Amino acid sequence: MHALLSPLGFGLLVALLLALGGRRLPWWLRRAAVAALLACVLLVTPLGANALVALLERQVPGPEACNTAPKVVVVLAGGFDFPPRNESDTEALTPASLRRLLAGVALWRRLPQAGLVLAGGGPHAIRESDVLARLAESLGVPAALIRRERTSRTTWENAMDLARLAPPVPADIWLVSSATHLPRAEIAFRAFGFRPCLVASDHAWVAPDGIGYFLPQGSAVRKSEVALHELAGEVLYRWRAARLASSES
């Protein structure tokens, strides 16, 4: 499945299909395969990758668009680069996790006595939210104002498990994550009754800059893979949200 969400992997599969059986394929399938191959070539360039990213990030309004005044900041963890040695091992956090935590703490500082909720479990014995909590404390957030969601492994589970915390997390929240991730995260959190105000910790879109913007690059492949993963995740989460709503009605 991962190869199908990579322009490089999928492009190689299509090229192999054309090379081995192109002449035996119906004309319409050959044309579709060539079009798919050209799309894959585009997506391994910054031009195509940033076009995909823009589809995601344009869905995220600025915090000023929020009509409520939430008293809780929820930060979504972004994983580890390697298993942490202990709860103070901030080196294990991915750059996405660090940026999200820093953005969440910066927002918390503008909201006197707001609560800070850190969401993320992960596959390791030491949980993502535990490491993020230690970092937040070192940045001046009182431990008494920090809550942790320690059991989830996916964004959908972030929302589901936060909805089950006791005492309950308020419905109105500031939701902090990467701009490319927020559209999918918003679907999940709304499905479980939250009314999130979105706050982007970082943006992946880059404006055109020189001839390199139109040439294949490894960084563009990785950016396209992330964007395709998020777009596929949006489709899946909308389906899950619809099923959840129908089961509750």
C-alpha positions as CSV (number, residue, x, y, z in Angstrom):
1,M,0.0,0.0,0.0
2,H,2.9,2.3,0.8
3,A,4.2,2.0,-2.8
4,L,0.8,3.0,-4.2
5,L,1.0,6.3,-2.2
6,S,4.5,7.1,-3.5
7,P,4.9,8.7,-6.9
8,L,8.2,7.0,-7.3
9,G,6.9,3.5,-6.4
10,F,3.7,3.8,-8.2
11,G,5.4,5.3,-11.3
12,L,7.8,2.4,-11.4
13,L,4.9,-0.1,-11.3
14,V,3.1,1.7,-14.1
15,A,6.3,1.9,-16.2
16,L,6.9,-1.8,-15.7
17,L,3.3,-2.5,-16.7
18,L,3.8,-0.5,-20.0
19,A,7.1,-2.1,-20.7
20,L,5.9,-5.7,-20.2
21,G,2.4,-5.6,-21.7
22,G,1.8,-2.1,-23.2
23,R,0.9,-3.3,-26.7
24,R,-1.5,-5.9,-25.4
25,L,-3.4,-3.4,-23.2
26,P,-6.6,-1.7,-24.5
27,W,-5.9,1.7,-25.9
28,W,-7.8,3.5,-23.2
29,L,-5.8,1.7,-20.5
30,R,-2.5,2.5,-22.2
31,R,-3.5,6.2,-22.3
32,A,-4.5,6.1,-18.6
33,A,-1.2,4.5,-17.7
34,V,0.8,7.1,-19.7
35,A,-1.2,9.9,-18.0
36,A,-0.6,8.3,-14.6
37,L,3.1,8.0,-15.4
38,L,3.3,11.7,-16.4
39,A,1.5,12.6,-13.2
40,C,4.1,10.6,-11.2
41,V,6.9,12.4,-12.9
42,L,5.3,15.8,-12.0
43,L,4.9,14.7,-8.4
44,V,8.6,14.0,-8.0
45,T,9.3,17.7,-8.7
46,P,8.8,20.5,-6.2
47,L,6.2,21.9,-8.5
48,G,4.0,18.9,-8.3
49,A,4.7,18.1,-4.6
50,N,3.9,21.7,-3.5
51,A,0.7,21.6,-5.5
52,L,-0.4,18.6,-3.5
53,V,0.6,20.3,-0.3
54,A,-1.4,23.4,-1.2
55,L,-4.5,21.3,-1.5
56,L,-4.2,20.3,2.1
57,E,-2.9,23.5,3.7
58,R,-5.5,25.8,2.0
59,Q,-8.1,23.9,4.0
60,V,-6.6,25.3,7.3
61,P,-8.0,28.7,8.4
62,G,-5.9,30.9,10.6
63,P,-6.6,31.0,14.4
64,E,-8.4,34.4,13.9
65,A,-11.2,32.5,12.1
66,C,-12.2,30.8,15.3
67,N,-15.5,32.0,16.8
68,T,-15.0,30.6,20.2
69,A,-12.4,31.1,23.0
70,P,-11.1,27.6,24.0
71,K,-9.4,27.2,27.3
72,V,-7.6,24.0,26.3
73,V,-4.6,23.6,23.9
74,V,-4.4,20.1,22.4
75,V,-1.0,19.2,20.8
76,L,-0.9,16.1,18.6
77,A,2.4,14.2,18.8
78,G,4.3,13.5,15.6
79,G,6.2,10.3,16.5
80,F,9.7,9.3,17.4
81,D,12.8,8.9,15.2
82,F,13.9,6.1,17.4
83,P,12.8,4.5,20.7
84,P,13.5,7.0,23.5
85,R,15.8,5.9,26.4
86,N,13.7,7.7,29.0
87,E,11.0,10.4,29.3
88,S,13.6,13.1,29.1
89,D,15.0,11.9,25.8
90,T,13.8,14.7,23.6
91,E,16.3,13.8,20.9
92,A,14.1,10.9,20.0
93,L,11.2,13.2,19.0
94,T,10.7,13.8,15.3
95,P,11.1,17.4,14.0
96,A,7.3,17.4,13.6
97,S,6.7,16.5,17.2
98,L,9.1,19.3,18.3
99,R,7.5,21.9,16.2
100,R,4.0,21.0,17.3
101,L,5.0,21.1,21.0
102,L,6.8,24.5,20.6
103,A,3.8,25.9,18.8
104,G,1.4,24.6,21.5
105,V,3.5,26.0,24.3
106,A,3.7,29.4,22.6
107,L,-0.1,29.4,22.3
108,W,-0.5,28.3,25.9
109,R,1.6,31.3,27.1
110,R,-1.0,33.7,25.5
111,L,-3.9,32.0,27.4
112,P,-3.6,32.5,31.2
113,Q,-4.3,29.3,33.1
114,A,-5.2,27.3,30.0
115,G,-4.8,23.6,30.1
116,L,-2.3,21.8,27.9
117,V,-3.3,18.3,26.6
118,L,-0.6,16.2,24.9
119,A,-2.0,13.4,22.7
120,G,0.1,10.5,21.6
121,G,1.0,7.0,22.7
122,G,2.9,5.1,20.1
123,P,4.4,1.6,19.8
124,H,7.2,2.0,22.5
125,A,7.2,1.5,26.2
126,I,7.9,5.2,26.8
127,R,4.9,7.2,25.4
128,E,5.2,10.2,23.0
129,S,3.0,12.3,25.3
130,D,5.3,11.6,28.3
131,V,8.4,12.9,26.5
132,L,6.5,15.9,25.2
133,A,5.2,16.6,28.8
134,R,8.8,16.6,30.2
135,L,9.8,19.1,27.4
136,A,6.7,21.3,28.1
137,E,7.6,21.4,31.8
138,S,11.2,22.4,31.0
139,L,9.7,25.3,28.9
140,G,7.7,26.6,31.9
141,V,4.4,24.8,31.7
142,P,3.3,23.7,35.3
143,A,2.9,20.0,35.5
144,A,-0.6,20.5,37.1
145,L,-1.8,22.1,33.9
146,I,-0.7,19.2,31.7
147,R,-2.8,16.2,30.8
148,R,-1.6,13.3,28.7
149,E,-3.4,10.9,26.3
150,R,-1.0,7.9,26.3
151,T,-2.8,5.1,24.5
152,S,-3.3,6.2,20.9
153,R,-1.3,5.1,17.8
154,T,-3.2,7.0,15.1
155,T,-4.8,10.4,14.7
156,W,-8.3,8.7,14.8
157,E,-7.3,7.2,18.1
158,N,-6.0,10.6,19.3
159,A,-9.6,11.9,19.0
160,M,-11.3,8.8,20.3
161,D,-9.1,8.4,23.4
162,L,-9.2,12.1,24.2
163,A,-13.0,11.9,24.1
164,R,-12.8,9.1,26.7
165,L,-10.6,10.9,29.2
166,A,-12.0,11.6,32.7
167,P,-12.6,14.3,33.6
168,P,-13.7,15.1,30.1
169,V,-11.8,17.4,27.8
170,P,-14.0,20.4,26.8
171,A,-15.5,20.3,23.3
172,D,-14.0,23.6,22.4
173,I,-10.2,23.2,21.9
174,W,-7.2,24.6,20.2
175,L,-5.9,21.8,18.0
176,V,-2.2,22.1,17.2
177,S,-0.5,20.1,14.5
178,S,1.3,20.5,11.1
179,A,-0.7,22.3,8.5
180,T,-0.7,19.2,6.2
181,H,-2.0,17.0,9.0
182,L,-4.7,19.3,10.4
183,P,-7.5,18.6,7.8
184,R,-7.4,14.9,8.6
185,A,-7.1,15.6,12.3
186,E,-10.1,18.0,12.2
187,I,-12.3,15.3,10.6
188,A,-11.4,12.8,13.4
189,F,-11.9,15.3,16.3
190,R,-15.3,16.6,14.9
191,A,-16.4,12.9,14.6
192,F,-15.9,12.5,18.3
193,G,-17.8,15.7,19.3
194,F,-15.0,18.3,19.5
195,R,-15.2,21.7,18.0
196,P,-11.5,22.4,17.2
197,C,-9.9,25.7,16.3
198,L,-7.0,24.8,14.1
199,V,-3.4,26.1,14.8
200,A,-0.7,25.1,12.3
201,S,2.7,24.5,13.9
202,D,4.4,24.6,10.5
203,H,3.7,24.7,6.8
204,A,5.3,22.5,4.1
205,W,4.4,24.6,1.0
206,V,7.3,26.4,-0.6
207,A,7.0,29.0,-3.3
208,P,8.7,28.6,-6.7
209,D,12.4,29.5,-6.5
210,G,14.7,28.8,-9.5
211,I,14.9,26.1,-12.1
212,G,15.3,23.4,-9.4
213,Y,11.6,23.8,-8.6
214,F,10.8,22.0,-11.9
215,L,13.4,19.2,-11.6
216,P,13.0,15.9,-9.8
217,Q,14.3,15.9,-6.2
218,G,14.3,13.4,-3.4
219,S,12.7,16.0,-1.0
220,A,9.8,16.4,-3.5
221,V,9.3,12.6,-3.4
222,R,9.0,12.6,0.4
223,K,6.7,15.6,0.4
224,S,4.4,14.1,-2.2
225,E,4.3,10.8,-0.2
226,V,3.3,12.7,2.9
227,A,0.6,14.7,1.0
228,L,-0.8,11.6,-0.7
229,H,-0.9,9.8,2.7
230,E,-2.9,12.7,4.2
231,L,-5.3,12.9,1.2
232,A,-6.0,9.2,1.4
233,G,-6.4,9.6,5.1
234,E,-9.0,12.3,4.6
235,V,-11.0,10.0,2.4
236,L,-10.8,7.2,5.0
237,Y,-11.6,9.4,7.9
238,R,-14.7,10.9,6.2
239,W,-15.9,7.4,5.6
240,R,-15.3,6.5,9.3
241,A,-17.0,9.7,10.5
242,A,-20.0,9.0,8.4
243,R,-20.2,5.4,9.7
244,L,-19.9,6.7,13.3
245,A,-22.6,9.3,12.8
246,S,-25.0,6.7,11.3
247,S,-24.4,4.3,14.1
248,E,-25.2,7.0,16.7
249,S,-28.3,8.2,15.0
